[in-house]
Amino acid sequence: MAPPARYCVPGERLCRTEEATAGSGTYTRHGFIFSSLAGCLERKNEDNELPVVSVVRDSESQLLPNVGAVVTCKVCSINSRFAKVHILYVGSTPLKSTFRGTIRKEDIRATEKDKVEVYKSFRPSDIVLAKVISLGDAQSNYLLSTAENELGVVVARSEAGVQMVPISWCEMQCPRTHTKEFRKVARVQPQFLQT
């Protein structure tokens, strides 16, 4: 019986370059071979040469956010410098497990970046459309941006617990109490609206 396949995550150190040759799904740095994607580790021996180490995704493997992808995320916490989020979807595909992301203050809007205030853009539990601008690794978060008109808050609840309605690019209103709250509102494109 074959040993169970070892599962690797992006950025995981696999072995030294003296022990094997880097194959697909890997990269070398500082004398080591690292995994560049999530998947199963494969070692293939060919003749008397070093074995080839590669990482292969299976068909059911985890979809990962990549640079330029539009993701749907939920705001977990905010402070004066950034918002922490959990990435739930890549495009319209739900993720099997959530990934952590960060939207920095300077990545919220394309203009007047120095006037942006995180608490006037997002609140915990808001659902946000954002674009991945930098990949994370096993230890850090994905960096996200909402600096486009189509990106920002798409679903928010008021303090009364009611889903709010966007009234401008920077405000949403509670239909029950008519209280207005600041948000970085996304201009949702028709193809993303579900009927």
N, C-alpha and C positions, 0 to 999 in steps of 0.2 A: 504494500500500500504506500502511495506517495505521501511525503510529509505535507501538512497543510500549507497552502501558499501564504507567504508573509504579505500583509497589507501595508502599503507605504503611503505617506502623506507628502505633499509638496515641501521641498526644503529638507527632507529627512536624509541624514548621512547614511549611505549604504555600505561603503567599504573604501579601502585605499586604492589608488590607481595602480599600485604594484600588484594587487591581488586580482584585478579584472579590467576589462575594457568597457568603456561606457557605451551602452546601446541606446535604443530609442526610449524616450521618456525619462532620460537622465541628463546630467551635465557634470562637468568636472570643475573643481575649484580648490586651490591650495593643496593639491595632492589627494583629494578625496572625490568620490563619485556620489552625487546627490540625486534624489528623485525630483523630477520637475513636474510631476502630476500625481494624482491619487490613483492607486491601482495596485495590482499584484506584482511582486518581485519575481522575475524570471532570470535564471542563470543557465546559459547554454555553453557547453564545452565543445569546441571544434578542434579536432586533431590535437596537437601538443601545444597549442597556443593558449593564452590566457582566456578564461571564460568570459563571455559577453554578458554583462548585467543590463537588464532593461526592465522598465516598469510598464505594464500593459493594463489598460482599462478594460474591464469586462463590459458587456452590453448593458448591464444593470448598474454600472458604476455611477457615482455621485457626479452630477453636473456641477461645475465650478464657475463662479463669476470670473469673467475675464475683462481686461481693459477695454473700455468702450461699450460694454454691455449695460443695458438699462435694467436696473433691479428694483424690486419692490421691497421695502423694509419697514420695520416698526421701530419707532423711537423708544429707547429704554430709559435714557437719562440725558440731561443737558447740563452744561455749565457755561461760563462766560466765554470759553474758547472753542468748544465743539459740542456736537451731539453724538451720543453713542447709539447705534442701531443694531438690530438683528436683521440680516438679509433673509427674506422668506422665499422670493421668486427671482429667477433670472429670466427676463422676458416674461412669457406667460407660463413657464415651467416651474412648478413648485419644487423646492429643494427637499431632499430627504432629511437633512439636518441643517440647522441655521448656522450662518456665519456671522461673525461680528464685523461691524463697519464703523467708520468714523466720518462725520461730515464736519470739517473744520470751518471756523468762522469765515475765513477768506474764500472758501469754496461754496458758500451759500448762494451768492448773487454774482453776476458778471460785472455789474456796475456798482459804484459807491461802496466798495468792499470795506472801507474804513468806517462806514456808518452802520454796518450790519450788527444787529444784536441777536444772539442765538435764541434767547427766550421770546423774541418777537417773530421768530421764524418757525420754531418747532416747539412742541410740548410732548412730554412722555405719552405714549400710546398712539400718537399720530401715525398714519400710514403715509409713507413718502415714496415717490418715484425719484430715483437718483441714478447717476452714471458712475461706473467704476473708473477711477483715474489712476489707481495704483494697486497692484496686487499685494495681498497680505501673505504671511507665511504661517507656520505652525504657532508662532508666538504672538504675532501682531495682527492688527485689523486691516481690512480693506479700506482704502481711502476712497471716499465717494464725493461727488459734486452734484449740486442742484442749480448750477449757474447757467441754466437755460430756461426759457419761458415754459417749456413742456415739462420741466422737472420741479418737484416740490411736494407740498402736502396735497394729497388727493382725498383723504378721509380724516376727519378730526371730530372729536366729541367735545361738546361744551361742558362747563362745570355742572350743568343740569343733567348730563348724560345723554344728550340728544345729538345726533349727527348734524354737524353744522353745514351751512350752505356758503359757497364762496361768493363774495360780493365785489371783490376787486383782486388785483394781483398780490395784495398784502393784507387782506382782511377776510375773515369768515364770520358769519352771524348765526346765532342760535335761533331756529324758527320758533321755539317755544317762548324764550325770555327776551328775544331780540337784542341780546347782548352781543357786542362785536368784540372779536379777539384777533390780535395780529397773528398772521402766518405768512410763510413764503408759499403762496398758492401756485400749484401747477395748472397750466392751461392744458387740460386733458384733450388729446387728439381724438377725433371721432373713432378711429380704428381701435382705440383702447376702451371705449365705452361698451359695456355689455347691455344688450337690450333684453 
